[in-house]
Structures are given as C-alpha cells and as structure tokens.
Amino acid sequence: IERYFQGVTVETIEDSSSFALEKHLEDFLVKNWNSTDLGKDYIIYEENGETSGQQYATDTGPIDILAISKDQKTLLVIELKKGKASDDAVGQILRYMGYVKEMLAEPDQTVRGIVIALDDDKKLRRALAMVPNIEFYSYKVNFKLVKGQ
C-alpha cells in the first residue's frame, strides 16, 4: 500500500518549514507538479482552459487537488494530510470521489484517489486494503544547510 512520494526536494530549511500546514503542502505540490511522479501521468484539472483543480469546490467540501490523466481516462482525487493520516481520511476521499463520479466523470472515465500524508497508521492500512482504487503516498521533506559565503 505504501509508496514514497519522490521527485520533489526542498532546498532550504525555510522552505521545509512550509510543510507545517496542509495548505503549504498543497501549494508546494501544485507548484512542483511536473517534477513529481504524479506529473508524469496526470495534469491538474482544468475547466474552460483554466486550472481549477486546486481546492476544487464540491457540495461536500473542497477537494485538495483534482487531476486528470493525460489520456483523459482517469480522474484523480488527492487528499492531503499534514501529519499522520488515519482511516477517517478514507471516508473523506470516498465522499469526494463519489461527487467526481456523479458530477464530473464521463461514462467511460474512472475515478481514483490518493491520500498523501507524512505517515499512516494501522487503521488507514486496513481501510485501504478494502478499497483498491485508493492509494497512500507518504511525503518526505529533504533539506540541506548551505554555509553563507
């Protein structure tokens, strides 16, 4: 179930502190989307030629990130958690996925989900074992110290 979210690094301690809040994680991920593993197969969702997939409004709350596969066959709902994710994230992402399936997806499109968090727990792993179209990714923050010259 666990996959490591790779491809993005944080170059300074100041940048790594931005991960303290979920919103900063979201902004960082969207800004660096093309440098991530997800950016290889997906683009941030667009409507009328404009990016609308960040904080996509639904009738059950905003989706952190909504993406679509480059072949237009899969809509991807991403739920971000700033720390450890537990099984309550599964209900939340399923709610958003239900909205996307009903309101946005064409009949030939599928809907998948990804929970991204610093860590998971046994409850989340057990819940995800029963939901094959939702995956878990953990993020890792990398930084380096650079001595002033």
Short mmCIF file of the C-alpha atoms (twelve columns), coordinates in Angstrom:
data_MODEL
# 
_entry.id   MODEL 
# 
loop_
_atom_site.group_PDB 
_atom_site.id 
_atom_site.type_symbol 
_atom_site.label_atom_id 
_atom_site.label_alt_id 
_atom_site.label_comp_id 
_atom_site.label_asym_id 
_atom_site.label_seq_id 
_atom_site.Cartn_x 
_atom_site.Cartn_y 
_atom_site.Cartn_z 
_atom_site.pdbx_PDB_model_num 
ATOM 1   C CA . ILE A 1   0.000   0.000  0.000   1 
ATOM 2   C CA . GLU A 2   2.696   2.491  0.932   1 
ATOM 3   C CA . ARG A 3   4.554   4.298  -1.789  1 
ATOM 4   C CA . TYR A 4   7.049   7.053  -1.290  1 
ATOM 5   C CA . PHE A 5   6.255   10.324 -2.998  1 
ATOM 6   C CA . GLN A 6   9.516   11.174 -4.712  1 
ATOM 7   C CA . GLY A 7   10.844  13.702 -7.127  1 
ATOM 8   C CA . VAL A 8   10.479  16.917 -5.122  1 
ATOM 9   C CA . THR A 9   13.097  18.274 -2.751  1 
ATOM 10  C CA . VAL A 10  13.150  21.301 -0.517  1 
ATOM 11  C CA . GLU A 11  16.381  23.241 -0.826  1 
ATOM 12  C CA . THR A 12  16.420  25.245 2.381   1 
ATOM 13  C CA . ILE A 13  15.269  24.975 5.978   1 
ATOM 14  C CA . GLU A 14  12.942  27.916 5.390   1 
ATOM 15  C CA . ASP A 15  11.178  26.034 2.603   1 
ATOM 16  C CA . SER A 16  10.826  22.881 4.724   1 
ATOM 17  C CA . SER A 17  9.014   24.817 7.430   1 
ATOM 18  C CA . SER A 18  6.254   25.460 4.890   1 
ATOM 19  C CA . PHE A 19  5.179   21.855 5.379   1 
ATOM 20  C CA . ALA A 20  3.880   22.753 8.842   1 
ATOM 21  C CA . LEU A 21  0.469   23.399 7.352   1 
ATOM 22  C CA . GLU A 22  -1.558  21.337 4.896   1 
ATOM 23  C CA . LYS A 23  -2.129  24.373 2.668   1 
ATOM 24  C CA . HIS A 24  1.595   24.856 2.185   1 
ATOM 25  C CA . LEU A 25  1.977   21.202 1.253   1 
ATOM 26  C CA . GLU A 26  -0.807  21.628 -1.291  1 
ATOM 27  C CA . ASP A 27  0.698   24.787 -2.787  1 
ATOM 28  C CA . PHE A 28  4.152   23.197 -2.950  1 
ATOM 29  C CA . LEU A 29  2.789   20.085 -4.669  1 
ATOM 30  C CA . VAL A 30  0.781   22.058 -7.230  1 
ATOM 31  C CA . LYS A 31  3.686   24.419 -7.960  1 
ATOM 32  C CA . ASN A 32  6.066   21.481 -8.462  1 
ATOM 33  C CA . TRP A 33  3.537   19.118 -10.055 1 
ATOM 34  C CA . ASN A 34  5.554   18.400 -13.196 1 
ATOM 35  C CA . SER A 35  8.551   17.336 -11.078 1 
ATOM 36  C CA . THR A 36  6.591   14.641 -9.249  1 
ATOM 37  C CA . ASP A 37  5.787   11.048 -10.136 1 
ATOM 38  C CA . LEU A 38  2.121   12.047 -10.482 1 
ATOM 39  C CA . GLY A 39  3.017   14.721 -13.025 1 
ATOM 40  C CA . LYS A 40  4.231   12.029 -15.422 1 
ATOM 41  C CA . ASP A 41  0.712   10.690 -15.963 1 
ATOM 42  C CA . TYR A 42  -1.645  13.413 -14.698 1 
ATOM 43  C CA . ILE A 43  -2.283  17.118 -15.099 1 
ATOM 44  C CA . ILE A 44  -4.106  19.398 -12.674 1 
ATOM 45  C CA . TYR A 45  -7.775  19.502 -13.669 1 
ATOM 46  C CA . GLU A 46  -8.875  22.366 -15.920 1 
ATOM 47  C CA . GLU A 47  -12.229 23.860 -16.835 1 
ATOM 48  C CA . ASN A 48  -12.629 26.276 -19.736 1 
ATOM 49  C CA . GLY A 49  -8.864  26.259 -20.285 1 
ATOM 50  C CA . GLU A 50  -8.071  27.398 -16.732 1 
ATOM 51  C CA . THR A 51  -6.608  25.346 -13.906 1 
ATOM 52  C CA . SER A 52  -9.372  24.688 -11.393 1 
ATOM 53  C CA . GLY A 53  -8.157  21.519 -9.703  1 
ATOM 54  C CA . GLN A 54  -6.706  23.111 -6.565  1 
ATOM 55  C CA . GLN A 55  -9.338  23.374 -3.808  1 
ATOM 56  C CA . TYR A 56  -11.983 22.171 -6.271  1 
ATOM 57  C CA . ALA A 57  -15.381 23.055 -4.804  1 
ATOM 58  C CA . THR A 58  -17.926 20.261 -4.251  1 
ATOM 59  C CA . ASP A 59  -21.191 20.073 -2.355  1 
ATOM 60  C CA . THR A 60  -19.399 18.150 0.426   1 
ATOM 61  C CA . GLY A 61  -16.311 20.344 0.780   1 
ATOM 62  C CA . PRO A 62  -13.297 21.261 -1.343  1 
ATOM 63  C CA . ILE A 63  -11.065 18.635 -2.942  1 
ATOM 64  C CA . ASP A 64  -7.429  19.464 -2.133  1 
ATOM 65  C CA . ILE A 65  -6.239  18.563 -5.639  1 
ATOM 66  C CA . LEU A 66  -8.200  17.198 -8.586  1 
ATOM 67  C CA . ALA A 67  -6.210  15.884 -11.528 1 
ATOM 68  C CA . ILE A 68  -6.940  14.066 -14.767 1 
ATOM 69  C CA . SER A 69  -4.786  11.578 -16.627 1 
ATOM 70  C CA . LYS A 70  -3.088  12.818 -19.745 1 
ATOM 71  C CA . ASP A 71  -5.111  10.265 -21.751 1 
ATOM 72  C CA . GLN A 72  -8.314  11.734 -20.192 1 
ATOM 73  C CA . LYS A 73  -9.426  8.286  -18.918 1 
ATOM 74  C CA . THR A 74  -8.972  8.745  -15.154 1 
ATOM 75  C CA . LEU A 75  -9.920  11.496 -12.723 1 
ATOM 76  C CA . LEU A 76  -7.703  11.562 -9.631  1 
ATOM 77  C CA . VAL A 77  -8.814  12.935 -6.266  1 
ATOM 78  C CA . ILE A 78  -5.954  13.801 -3.905  1 
ATOM 79  C CA . GLU A 79  -6.461  14.333 -0.186  1 
ATOM 80  C CA . LEU A 80  -3.535  15.862 1.709   1 
ATOM 81  C CA . LYS A 81  -2.829  15.449 5.408   1 
ATOM 82  C CA . LYS A 82  -0.049  17.444 7.060   1 
ATOM 83  C CA . GLY A 83  0.908   14.718 9.534   1 
ATOM 84  C CA . LYS A 84  -0.314  11.175 10.061  1 
ATOM 85  C CA . ALA A 85  -3.394  10.040 8.157   1 
ATOM 86  C CA . SER A 86  -5.905  7.657  9.680   1 
ATOM 87  C CA . ASP A 87  -8.998  5.859  8.447   1 
ATOM 88  C CA . ASP A 88  -11.184 8.965  8.616   1 
ATOM 89  C CA . ALA A 89  -9.328  10.163 5.501   1 
ATOM 90  C CA . VAL A 90  -10.834 7.198  3.596   1 
ATOM 91  C CA . GLY A 91  -14.411 8.352  4.242   1 
ATOM 92  C CA . GLN A 92  -13.478 11.878 3.271   1 
ATOM 93  C CA . ILE A 93  -11.815 10.936 -0.016  1 
ATOM 94  C CA . LEU A 94  -14.611 8.488  -0.888  1 
ATOM 95  C CA . ARG A 95  -17.092 11.339 -0.452  1 
ATOM 96  C CA . TYR A 96  -15.119 13.471 -2.904  1 
ATOM 97  C CA . MET A 97  -14.666 10.577 -5.318  1 
ATOM 98  C CA . GLY A 98  -18.443 9.995  -5.268  1 
ATOM 99  C CA . TYR A 99  -19.003 13.621 -6.213  1 
ATOM 100 C CA . VAL A 100 -16.478 13.420 -9.061  1 
ATOM 101 C CA . LYS A 101 -18.018 10.182 -10.362 1 
ATOM 102 C CA . GLU A 102 -21.533 11.628 -10.305 1 
ATOM 103 C CA . MET A 103 -20.929 15.224 -11.344 1 
ATOM 104 C CA . LEU A 104 -17.757 15.316 -13.482 1 
ATOM 105 C CA . ALA A 105 -16.801 11.921 -14.870 1 
ATOM 106 C CA . GLU A 106 -17.910 10.838 -18.313 1 
ATOM 107 C CA . PRO A 107 -19.324 7.280  -18.518 1 
ATOM 108 C CA . ASP A 108 -16.011 5.915  -19.831 1 
ATOM 109 C CA . GLN A 109 -13.856 7.612  -17.173 1 
ATOM 110 C CA . THR A 110 -12.763 6.043  -13.887 1 
ATOM 111 C CA . VAL A 111 -12.146 7.794  -10.584 1 
ATOM 112 C CA . ARG A 112 -9.155  7.036  -8.358  1 
ATOM 113 C CA . GLY A 113 -7.946  8.520  -5.115  1 
ATOM 114 C CA . ILE A 114 -4.664  9.135  -3.325  1 
ATOM 115 C CA . VAL A 115 -4.142  10.103 0.289   1 
ATOM 116 C CA . ILE A 116 -0.817  11.892 0.798   1 
ATOM 117 C CA . ALA A 117 0.489   12.306 4.334   1 
ATOM 118 C CA . LEU A 118 3.686   12.249 6.331   1 
ATOM 119 C CA . ASP A 119 2.752   8.830  7.742   1 
ATOM 120 C CA . ASP A 120 -0.140  6.406  8.040   1 
ATOM 121 C CA . ASP A 121 -1.382  4.024  10.712  1 
ATOM 122 C CA . LYS A 122 -2.819  0.517  11.002  1 
ATOM 123 C CA . LYS A 123 -6.396  1.797  10.747  1 
ATOM 124 C CA . LEU A 124 -5.683  3.511  7.434   1 
ATOM 125 C CA . ARG A 125 -3.819  0.488  6.040   1 
ATOM 126 C CA . ARG A 126 -6.717  -1.823 6.963   1 
ATOM 127 C CA . ALA A 127 -9.309  0.506  5.422   1 
ATOM 128 C CA . LEU A 128 -7.301  0.934  2.211   1 
ATOM 129 C CA . ALA A 129 -6.897  -2.838 1.907   1 
ATOM 130 C CA . MET A 130 -10.615 -2.936 1.071   1 
ATOM 131 C CA . VAL A 131 -10.617 -0.016 -1.369  1 
ATOM 132 C CA . PRO A 132 -8.409  -0.901 -4.344  1 
ATOM 133 C CA . ASN A 133 -8.888  2.415  -6.161  1 
ATOM 134 C CA . ILE A 134 -7.326  4.496  -3.350  1 
ATOM 135 C CA . GLU A 135 -3.590  4.530  -2.671  1 
ATOM 136 C CA . PHE A 136 -1.419  6.013  0.048   1 
ATOM 137 C CA . TYR A 137 1.685   8.082  -0.628  1 
ATOM 138 C CA . SER A 138 3.925   9.488  2.060   1 
ATOM 139 C CA . TYR A 139 5.900   12.651 1.545   1 
ATOM 140 C CA . LYS A 140 9.436   13.163 2.723   1 
ATOM 141 C CA . VAL A 141 10.967  16.551 3.327   1 
ATOM 142 C CA . ASN A 142 14.602  16.917 2.301   1 
ATOM 143 C CA . PHE A 143 16.670  19.973 3.020   1 
ATOM 144 C CA . LYS A 144 20.275  20.994 3.169   1 
ATOM 145 C CA . LEU A 145 22.243  23.629 5.007   1 
ATOM 146 C CA . VAL A 146 24.306  25.957 2.846   1 
ATOM 147 C CA . LYS A 147 27.028  27.978 4.538   1 
ATOM 148 C CA . GLY A 148 26.978  31.667 3.612   1 
ATOM 149 C CA . GLN A 149 29.924  32.908 1.616   1 
# 
